[in-house]
Amino acid sequence: MNKYLGIILIVLGALMLIFSYVLSLEDYNFYNIGALLIIICGIVTHIYVTKRS
């Protein structure tokens, strides 16, 4: 599970952006910025876990 944490965060952030578009929440900047931060954290986590193992 720890091995896939970065990928899970990236997918979660992408799903949040898709749902914000479908539900017309794209005007709420805090929601989109939160999804962007989750994607960035997922990328950093994935790189860290990959380099560590």
C-alpha positions in Angstrom: 0.0 0.0 0.0 2.8 2.4 0.9 4.3 1.7 -2.5 1.2 3.0 -4.3 0.5 6.0 -2.1 1.8 8.6 -4.6 -0.3 7.1 -7.5 -3.4 7.0 -5.3 -2.9 10.7 -4.4 -2.5 11.6 -8.1 -5.6 9.7 -9.1 -7.6 11.3 -6.2 -6.6 14.8 -7.2 -7.5 14.1 -10.8 -10.9 12.7 -9.8 -11.5 15.8 -7.7 -10.8 18.0 -10.7 -13.1 15.9 -12.9 -15.9 16.1 -10.3 -15.4 19.8 -9.9 -16.0 20.1 -13.7 -19.0 17.8 -13.8 -20.6 19.4 -10.7 -19.8 23.0 -12.0 -17.5 23.7 -9.0 -14.7 25.1 -11.2 -15.5 28.6 -9.8 -14.4 27.5 -6.3 -10.7 28.2 -6.3 -10.0 26.5 -2.9 -11.4 23.2 -4.3 -9.2 23.4 -7.4 -6.1 24.5 -5.5 -6.7 21.6 -3.0 -6.8 19.2 -5.9 -3.7 20.6 -7.4 -1.8 20.4 -4.1 -2.9 16.7 -3.7 -1.6 16.0 -7.2 1.7 17.7 -6.5 2.0 15.9 -3.1 1.3 12.6 -5.0 4.1 13.3 -7.5 6.6 14.1 -4.8 5.6 11.1 -2.7 5.8 8.8 -5.8 9.3 10.1 -6.6 10.4 9.8 -2.9 9.1 6.2 -2.5 10.6 5.1 -5.9 14.0 6.6 -5.0 13.9 5.0 -1.5 13.2 1.5 -2.7 
